[in-house]
Amino acid sequence: MGRRFGWLWAAYSVSALGTYLAFDAFSVIAVIALHAGSAEVALLAAAGPAVGAVAAVPLGPWVEFRRKRPVMIAMDLARFAALLTVPVAYALGGLGLGQMLLVSVVVAAADITFNAASGAFLKSFVPADRLLTANARFESTNWTALVLGPPLGGAAIGLFGPVITVVANAVSFLLSALGIRAVGGGEPRPERGTAERLRAADLLDGWRHILSSPALRPLFFNSLAGNALIMVATPPLAVLMLGPLGFTPWQYGLAFAVPCLGGLLGSRLARPLVARYGRRRVLHTAGTLRAVWPVGLAFVGPGLPGLLLVMAVEFGVITSSGVYNPVFATRRLECTPNDRVARTLSAWSITGKATTAALTALWGLLATLTGPRTAIAVAGVLLLATPVLLLREPREVTAPPSPATVPPSPDGSRPSR
């Protein structure tokens, strides 16, 4: 797909590896270095993304009317600077939950803004008939990074201390910014008159498009419920495994790294499965399969059997997600006009992060009152109902192309993260 695409792929790869080296790093730091309990770990996981989502609300329309590549670079640099304050404060003996919450807010707002810009950049850069191929390639890279990152990160924490992976993550965003800059090439400048006026209606346009679309609406609600219920089990599972069950950080990382081979497999299968069975059937089947596994995490025990159980459950979830995610991401772009992509992805990310944050805080309270294992079980049982939301997804609805954004070049892309 060309030299420019190669630079984007390299930028994505290095930032993905950095992200997964620091897999769940803030929870690990909170448990090991700050001796936090379930409620505090859940607060850290929930409050930062929730406030960051609110802060990002006006950024979607702002991104829509800006060139996307400079926005992506700026968001990478913002995340680099924010994350770098954590190891500095730790080295000076001043790291606390308050600072980690503030960093989490900045990173969450930058994540949402980056995702909006990168999704719009992807659709303008890649021909429609190659979107699934592009999404599948980046999904494969993502899962490869997940295979390598958590065990390496866990080993690095054991050797060099709890903040070393945060340093690696910060540096990865700097390298990503340099890679995106090396892509070069031109982008069409949005109309200046539109860009100068940020109207209240623009802030709501993304949600209006999602809720009025018969194709996007069921995917949206399934995404909100499914992703949130999968994620809310992570803080209590971290407390359970790193606390009462006695797993070490490297074992905790290994439990999530090995199953990511399933994500690599699933992402490779997505395109041939769609070609053989059709997009709708693959989307519904993979979306259902990813919901049936997590309830098994409630039965995790100590030692090797417990580790193998977590690996088996996560392998099922991740393989299904590896098939589902590129098909879902492609469908979402197909159903969104070019001149609404940034606002739609911003609205989607903001709602998703806010929902996950709110439920994570609620599950932290539930874990405190009933124990981590019960909280994990409740999330797994509720998750079993989410595939029903996919039944209302229609067979074929595609957004018409917008003349406002003509693709400048078909030789590069950048996926949402």
Secondary structure as the mmCIF struct_conf table of DSSP 4:
data_model
#
loop_
_struct_conf.conf_type_id
_struct_conf.id
_struct_conf.beg_label_comp_id
_struct_conf.beg_label_asym_id
_struct_conf.beg_label_seq_id
_struct_conf.end_label_comp_id
_struct_conf.end_label_asym_id
_struct_conf.end_label_seq_id
HELX_RH_AL_P HELX_RH_AL_P1 ARG A 3 LEU A 21
TURN_TY1_P TURN_TY1_P1 ALA A 22 ASP A 24
HELX_RH_AL_P HELX_RH_AL_P2 ALA A 25 ILE A 32
TURN_TY1_P TURN_TY1_P2 ALA A 33 ALA A 33
BEND BEND1 LEU A 34 LEU A 34
HELX_RH_AL_P HELX_RH_AL_P3 SER A 38 ALA A 55
TURN_TY1_P TURN_TY1_P3 ALA A 56 PRO A 58
HELX_RH_AL_P HELX_RH_AL_P4 LEU A 59 GLU A 64
TURN_TY1_P TURN_TY1_P4 PHE A 65 PHE A 65
BEND BEND2 ARG A 66 ARG A 66
HELX_RH_AL_P HELX_RH_AL_P5 LYS A 68 ALA A 91
TURN_TY1_P TURN_TY1_P5 LEU A 92 GLY A 93
HELX_RH_AL_P HELX_RH_AL_P6 LEU A 97 PHE A 125
BEND BEND3 VAL A 126 VAL A 126
HELX_RH_3T_P HELX_RH_3T_P1 ALA A 128 ARG A 130
HELX_RH_AL_P HELX_RH_AL_P7 LEU A 131 PHE A 160
TURN_TY1_P TURN_TY1_P6 PRO A 162 VAL A 163
HELX_RH_AL_P HELX_RH_AL_P8 ILE A 164 VAL A 183
HELX_LH_PP_P HELX_LH_PP_P1 PRO A 188 GLU A 191
HELX_RH_AL_P HELX_RH_AL_P9 ARG A 192 ALA A 195
TURN_TY1_P TURN_TY1_P7 GLU A 196 GLU A 196
HELX_RH_AL_P HELX_RH_AL_P10 ALA A 200 SER A 212
TURN_TY1_P TURN_TY1_P8 PRO A 214 ALA A 215
HELX_RH_AL_P HELX_RH_AL_P11 LEU A 216 MET A 231
TURN_TY1_P TURN_TY1_P9 VAL A 232 ALA A 233
HELX_RH_AL_P HELX_RH_AL_P12 THR A 234 LEU A 242
TURN_TY1_P TURN_TY1_P10 GLY A 243 LEU A 245
HELX_RH_AL_P HELX_RH_AL_P13 PRO A 249 ALA A 257
TURN_TY1_P TURN_TY1_P11 VAL A 258 PRO A 259
HELX_RH_AL_P HELX_RH_AL_P14 CYS A 260 TYR A 277
HELX_RH_AL_P HELX_RH_AL_P15 ARG A 279 VAL A 292
BEND BEND4 TRP A 293 TRP A 293
HELX_RH_3T_P HELX_RH_3T_P2 PRO A 294 PHE A 299
BEND BEND5 PRO A 302 PRO A 302
HELX_RH_AL_P HELX_RH_AL_P16 GLY A 303 GLU A 334
TURN_TY1_P TURN_TY1_P12 CYS A 335 CYS A 335
BEND BEND6 THR A 336 THR A 336
HELX_RH_3T_P HELX_RH_3T_P3 ASN A 338 ARG A 340
HELX_RH_AL_P HELX_RH_AL_P17 VAL A 341 THR A 370
HELX_RH_AL_P HELX_RH_AL_P18 PRO A 372 LEU A 383
TURN_TY1_P TURN_TY1_P13 LEU A 384 ALA A 385
HELX_RH_3T_P HELX_RH_3T_P4 THR A 386 ARG A 392
BEND BEND7 ARG A 395 ARG A 395
HELX_LH_PP_P HELX_LH_PP_P2 ALA A 399 SER A 402
TURN_TY1_P TURN_TY1_P14 PRO A 403 ALA A 404
BEND BEND8 THR A 405 THR A 405
BEND BEND9 PRO A 408 PRO A 408
BEND BEND10 PRO A 410 ASP A 411
#
